[in-house]
Amino acid sequence: MAASAACSSFFFFDAEPLGEAGMPALDACALCTKPLARDSDIFMYRGDTPFCSEDCRHHQMQLDAVRARQAARRLRQYASGTEARSGHQESRKVSVVS
């Protein structure tokens, strides 16, 4: 059984896409949807996301950076609002106990 596994070979482009949700196929650019040819360069990002050019990949990286900054800002705003509310509640508790 081990000998048969060693003899078999797997070629990346010969496999049919599995069609798993959330996994981009290697047939089109993830940003501009330009078809990707088998003989053209494919620029990957985050391990499994294909792009037709360095420009498309760079543009996606910039979009991701903006989204990450926005998410961090929202998290800081939420955390500061939660701290303000919890601090306000604690002061009420102290004033009620006094």
C-alpha positions as CSV (number, residue, x, y, z in Angstrom):
1,M,0.0,0.0,0.0
2,A,2.8,2.4,0.8
3,A,4.4,1.6,-2.6
4,S,1.3,2.6,-4.5
5,A,1.1,5.9,-2.6
6,A,4.7,6.6,-3.4
7,C,4.2,6.0,-7.1
8,S,1.2,8.2,-7.5
9,S,1.9,11.8,-8.4
10,F,-0.3,14.9,-8.0
11,F,-0.2,17.9,-10.3
12,F,-1.6,21.1,-9.0
13,F,-3.4,22.3,-12.1
14,D,-4.7,18.8,-13.0
15,A,-6.9,18.7,-10.0
16,E,-10.5,19.9,-10.4
17,P,-11.5,22.6,-7.9
18,L,-13.4,21.2,-5.0
19,G,-15.8,24.1,-4.9
20,E,-15.4,24.5,-1.1
21,A,-17.1,27.6,0.3
22,G,-14.7,30.4,1.1
23,M,-11.9,28.9,-0.9
24,P,-11.2,30.9,-4.1
25,A,-10.5,28.9,-7.2
26,L,-7.4,29.5,-9.2
27,D,-9.3,30.4,-12.4
28,A,-9.9,34.2,-11.8
29,C,-8.3,37.1,-10.0
30,A,-10.0,37.6,-6.6
31,L,-10.2,41.3,-7.1
32,C,-10.9,42.1,-10.7
33,T,-12.1,38.6,-11.8
34,K,-9.8,38.6,-14.8
35,P,-9.4,35.0,-16.0
36,L,-6.1,33.4,-15.0
37,A,-4.3,31.4,-17.7
38,R,-2.4,28.3,-16.9
39,D,0.7,29.7,-18.4
40,S,0.5,33.1,-16.6
41,D,2.0,34.2,-13.3
42,I,-0.4,34.0,-10.3
43,F,0.2,36.3,-7.4
44,M,-1.0,34.8,-4.2
45,Y,-2.0,36.5,-1.0
46,R,-2.8,35.1,2.4
47,G,-1.9,31.6,1.2
48,D,-4.9,30.8,-1.0
49,T,-6.1,33.9,-2.7
50,P,-5.0,34.4,-6.4
51,F,-4.5,37.7,-8.2
52,C,-3.6,38.4,-11.8
53,S,-1.0,41.0,-11.0
54,E,1.1,42.6,-8.3
55,D,-1.2,45.7,-8.6
56,C,-4.4,43.7,-7.8
57,R,-2.7,41.9,-4.9
58,H,-1.3,45.2,-3.5
59,H,-4.7,46.9,-3.8
60,Q,-6.3,44.0,-1.9
61,M,-3.6,44.3,0.8
62,Q,-4.4,48.1,1.1
63,L,-8.1,47.3,1.4
64,D,-7.4,44.7,4.1
65,A,-5.2,47.2,6.0
66,V,-8.0,49.9,5.9
67,R,-10.5,47.3,7.2
68,A,-8.2,46.2,10.0
69,R,-7.7,49.8,11.1
70,Q,-11.4,50.4,11.0
71,A,-12.1,47.3,13.0
72,A,-9.4,48.3,15.6
73,R,-11.0,51.8,15.9
74,R,-14.4,50.3,16.4
75,L,-13.1,47.9,19.0
76,R,-11.3,50.8,20.9
77,Q,-14.5,52.9,20.8
78,Y,-16.6,49.9,22.0
79,A,-14.0,49.2,24.8
80,S,-13.9,52.8,25.9
81,G,-17.7,53.0,25.9
82,T,-17.9,49.8,28.0
83,E,-15.3,51.1,30.5
84,A,-17.2,54.4,30.8
85,R,-20.4,52.6,31.4
86,S,-18.9,50.1,33.9
87,G,-17.1,53.0,35.7
88,H,-20.3,54.9,35.9
89,Q,-22.1,51.8,37.4
90,E,-19.3,51.3,39.9
91,S,-19.6,54.9,41.0
92,R,-23.3,54.5,41.5
93,K,-22.7,51.4,43.6
94,V,-20.3,53.2,45.7
95,S,-22.6,56.2,46.2
96,V,-25.5,53.9,47.1
97,V,-23.4,52.0,49.6
98,S,-22.2,55.2,51.3
